[in-house]
Amino acid sequence: MARFAAALSEHPLATQATGEIIGQVLEELGPAPDLAIIFVTGPFGGAIEDIARTVRSVLNPRVLIGAVAVSVLAGAREVEDTPAISLWAARFDLDLEPVRLEAFRTGGDEILIAGGGVIGRDSGTLIVLADPFSFPTPEILEHLGDAAPGVTIIGGLASSGRGPGGNTLVLDDERFTDGAVGVWLPPEVAITPVVSQGCRPIGDALTVTRSERNVIYELAGQPALDRLMGLIETLSAEDRTVAAKGLHVGIVLDEQSVDDAGREFLIRGVVGADRTAGAVAVSADVDVGATIQFQVRDAVSAHEQLGRLMTGRHPASALVFTASERGSSLFGQPNHDASEVSSAIDGRPVAGMFCSGEIGPVGGKNRLHSLAASIALFG
């Protein structure tokens, strides 16, 4: 039976914080877990190699991965911008036999299993921690979607660095500033992905009647910008304020869904408009014939969607990869996503990090998201 542990320390000294999290995990789980993941905030980023080395030496996990992030979480707590370390560990005892794990590291455009070779798996789950400046996440997800369509990919992009070379990842006790690290878990390890994109639709769903790559020229036969401006005029003052802070589109993933409740969207941002052409640009290619619906994101809709997606879940543990913009800046107070997930799974071990992009499946495909919460539920 699988067992899990999660620990958090906010001690201002990295050595003391490392000792505290190791001690908590040893007490809950014992030594030599199968997998351990460390999440470290920026003030401890320079010490992550020493932190990883100590975790490897004392806790002795079979595989250790980790990343530096602007904020981390464990249990019902989120620590934003200040010194903290979060440690999650798991022992996957399946029929008393050690579970097969395969760690990987890549600095380029292929995901490699430790020891070499492109991943040759057609099932299971990849947990991925990546650098947003050097790892071509959308292209890799597209490639693996073709090469390994049965593999679920969950994870996030490191968020402490502001430019190339500014992020740090670890695999075992090695430190990297580019690419990605991660671990493949076999299908015998039961993992359920949950992705909360946190938006609510406004206006009607409309068919794209003219577009070119990510630029939408016409919606239902009329200039896209005219459609959008007409919609804005119908909104309440409150929704206009929310829309002014950031407007999104939801691309309908199942064209057979005809009712609002049954629609599943891929959420992407509105990134520009051209008044002369009457066009709206979004952060994804949109095909002619696709159905879209404009969306807004606020604290209420993000809270309600996460709560709805977590209702009825009873896992043994959770890893949470949430957007750096979803903390206090969105909800007005810390601990929202951590406390919601922790409460939903009855206080069982939870850990994770705040990301500059979140990886998780929506509509049957692994995708890179922004402003989302991607969660791996174990058991």
N, C-alpha and C positions, 0 to 999 in steps of 0.2 A: 504494500500500500504506500502510495506517495506521501511524503511529508514535506512541509515547507516552514520557512522562518523568514522574518523581516525585521530589520533593526534600523534605528536612526540615532545619530549623535550630532549635537550642535556644539560640542566642545570647541573652543577657539583654537586649540592646539591639535594639529593633524595627528600626531602620535597618540595623544590621549583619545581622540575621537575614534581612531582606528581600533584601539584596544577595546573601547566600549562596544562598538558594533560587533566585533568578533566575539566578545564575551557573551553578548545577547544571543547570537546565533548558536554558539556552542551550547548554551544552556537550553535552548529550545530544540535543537536538532542534533547536536553532537558533531564530532569531526568528520572530515572526508565526505562532504555532500557531493552529489554528482555535478551540480551546476551552481555557480555563484555569480551574481551580477552586482557590480558596485556602481553607484551614481554619486558623483562628487560635484559640489558647487565650485564656481570659479575661484574663490579665495584659496581653495585647496588644490587647484589644478596643477600647480607646479610640483606638488607632492604626490600626484597620483601613482607614479611609478613605485615610490616607496610604499604607498598604501597597498598597491596590488601585490608587491613582493611580500609584505607582512601577512596579508590575507592568505596568499599561497602557502607561506611557511607555516602559519599557525593553524588555519582552518583546513588547508590541504584539499581544496575542491578538485575534482577531475578536470573541469573546465572553468575558467574564470574570464569573463568579459566585463567591460565597463566603459564609461564615458564621463566627460565633464559637461555640466549643464548649468544654465543660469540659476535653476532652482531644482530641488529634489523633493521627493515625498516618501513617506512610509507610514503605514497604519492610517490614521485619520489626519496626519499632520503634513503640511507643506512648508518648506523652508525656502524663501525667496531671497536670492542675492547674498545672503550671509553664509558664513562657513558651516558646512554640514556634509555628512556622508550618510548615504542610505545603502544598505546591503540586503540583498534578497538571496536566499539559498533554497535548494530543493534536493531531496533524495527520492529518486524514482525507483523504488524496489518493486519490480514486476516479477512475480513468482520467484522471489528471492534471487533473481539473476540481475546483474547490473545492466541497466538500460544502455543501449548503443547511442552515444552522442558523437557528433562530428563538428569540431570547431572550424571556423574559416576566417581567413584574412585576405583582403584584396586591396591593392593600391591602384587598380586600373578599372577595366570595364568587364571583368569576369569575377564571379564569386567562386573562390577556390576553397576546397576542403584542405585543412591542414595536411601537408604532405604532398599536395599537388593534385591537379585535375579539376575540371569543371564539375560542379555538383551534378551527380547523376541520379537524382532521386525523383520519384513521381508521386510522393505522398509525404505526409508529415508536416512539420512546421519549422520555418526559419525565424529565429529571433535575430534582428539586425540592428546594429548601432552604426551610424554612418556620418561622415563629414559632408556637410552640404556643399562645400566649395570644390571638392575634388571627386566626389562619387556621383556618377550620373544616375541617380536613383530612378527617375521615370523610365529611362532607357533600359536599365537593368530589370525593372519590374516587367516591362513589356517583353524583354527577351525571355525571362524566366516564365512568364505567362504562356509563351509558346513552347518552351523547352520542357517545362515542368508544371503543367497546368493544375496538377493535383496538390501542389505544395502551397500551404498558407504562409504568408509572410507578414510578420508583425514587428514593429519597432519604431525607431525614431532617429532624427538627425540631431547630432550634438549641437548645443546652442550657446556655448560660452564664448566662442570666437567671433570676431567681427570681420574677419577676412581670411584668406588662404593661410594655412599653417597655424591658425589661432585655436583650433579645436584639438582635443586630445582623446584618443581611444586606447584601450588596453585589451590585450589578449594574453591570458596567463600573466606573466610578469614583463611582457614587452609593451613598449609605448609607441604609439603612432600618431602622426598629425595629419594623415590623409586617408582616403579610402574608406573601408568599412571592416568591421569585425562582427562575428556572430556565431551562432551555434544552430545546428540542425537537430531537431528532436523527432524521433520516429512516431508513426501514427499511434503506437501503443500508449504514448503519453497523450492523454485526452486534453485538448486545448480548444476552447471556443473563443473566436474573435468577436469583439464588440466594437463598432466604430460609431461614435456620436459626433456628427458634424455640426450640431447645435444651431441650425437655422430653421426659420419658419417661412413658408411661402406667402407672397403677397400678390394680389391680382390673379388673373387667369393663366392657365397653361396655354402656350402659343406654339405654333409650328414654325420652324425656321424655313422660310421660303427662298432666301438668298443669303449665301455666306461664302467666305473665302478664308480657309484655315480658322483662325481664332476671331475673325471679324464677322459680326452678324449685320447684314445690310437690311434685311427685311424679316419681319415677323408677321405671319398671316397676311402677307401681301402688302403691308405698309412699312414705311421706314422704321427700323428698329428703335431709333432714338425718339421718334414721335410716339411710338407705343410706350416707351419707358417714361417720357415726360408726362404723357397723359395719365399713366398709372400713379406717378408721384403726386399729381394734383388731387387724386382721389383719396390719398392717405390721410390719416389723422395727424395732428401736429406732433404727437409722440412718435409715430412711425416715421414721419419725415425726418425727425431728429436722428433716429436710429439709422435710417437709410443714408443720411448725410455722412455718417461715420464710417460707412463701408457697405456697399451694395454688392450682392452676389446673384448668381444665377444657379438654378438647379437644373441639371440636364437629366431628363427622365431616362432611367436605365431600362425599364421594361415598357415598351410602347403598347403592350397589351393591357396595361393597367389603366382603367378608365375613371376610377374614383379617386378623390384626393387622398383618402386614408391608405389606399393601396400603393401609392406611388413611392418609388425609391429613387432618390436623386444622387447624382454626383455633384457636389457643391464646388463651384469655382468663382473667383472674384471677378467683378467688373473692373477692368483696368484702364479704360479710357473711352472716349467718344469723339466722333468726328461730325460736327454740326453740318458741314458742307455736304457730306455724303449721307448724313442721317444714320450713321453706323454706330454700333456699340462693340467694343473689344473686350473679350474675356480671357481668362488665363487658361484656356484649353481650346483645342480645335473643336468646332461644332459643325456637323454635317447638315446639308440641306435635308429636310424631312425630319430632323430631330425635334423633339418637344422640349421646351424649356419653360421655367417659371421663375420669375425674379424672387429673390429671397432677402431677408434681413436676419442679422444675428444680434441677439441681445442676451442679457443674463437670464431673463425669464425663459426664453425659448431653449437656451443651452441647458439650463437646469432641468426643464421639463423633459427634454429629449433624453438626457442621460438617465434620469430617473426611470423613464419608461423602458429604456433598453435594458436596465439592470433589474427590473422587477421580475421576480420569480427565479432569479439565478441563485444557485447554491453551490458554487465552486469551493475548492479547498484553499485557493490562493489566487492572487491577481497581480499582473504586471501592468502598470499604467504609463502610457506615453502620451502626455497631454501637451497642448500648445502653450508656449511661453506667454501668449497673450490671454490665456484663459484663467490666469490666477487672479490676484487682487485687482488688476486693471480691468477685468471684465466683470467680476462678481462683487467688487467693492470690499471684499474681505478675503483673507487667505483660507486655505483648507477645503475649498468647495469640492473639487473633483475627488480628492483623497477621502474626505469624509463621506461623500455620497457612495463611493465604491466600497469603502470599509463597512459602512452601515448596511449596504445591500447584501454583503457576504458575511454578515454577523461577526465582524471584527477579526476575521481570519487574515493571515499575512498578506499585506499589500505593500508594494514598493514601486518606484518608478522615477521618471525625470520629466522636466519640461523641455520641449523640443522646438526646433526651428522648422519642423516638418514631421508629420506623423504617418506611419506606414500601416496599412491594414486593408482588408478586403471589403469592397462595397460592390454589390451587383455581381458577385461571383468572380471578380477580378481584384488582384492586389494592386493598390493604388497609393500614391503619395497625396497627402492631404495638408491643408493648412487650417489652423484654428480649430482643430478637431481633438478628440480624445480617442486614442486607439488602445484597446485593452485586451490582454490575453488572460482568459479565465482558465485555470487549471483544475481538472477533475470534474 
